[in-house]
Amino acid sequence: MMQPTTGTQVWLSCRPTDMRKGFNGLTALVTEVLRGDPFSGHVFVFRGKRGDRMKILHWDGSGLCLFAKRLEKSRFVWPPIVDERLRLTPAQLQLLIEGMDWRRTVAIEVEQRPSAA
């Protein structure tokens, strides 16, 4: 299982992608559509047209990794097709991979320590 490290950004392509694309095709989409660097160490997530397939492209420092998942009985929860990309947290990515509704998660606000006056 892929575990993004602290500081890793997760970018979701909101438009459906041809799931026949491999390393080269998805790398081109990262550069052209998501306006990102495929070799940055960030995670790039792509959805299939029907919503039941996803591919994840990630540079782990030694090479590109391509992960794929297909849900057999349901569909992933995707955002509306409006923008080209959306940033997720690593926790939201894990929920998305599991087929859960990641949109219902809200990060708690970290309370600021009072300053000594």
Order of alpha helices (4+ residues) and beta strands (2+ residues): beta-alpha-beta-beta-beta-beta-alpha
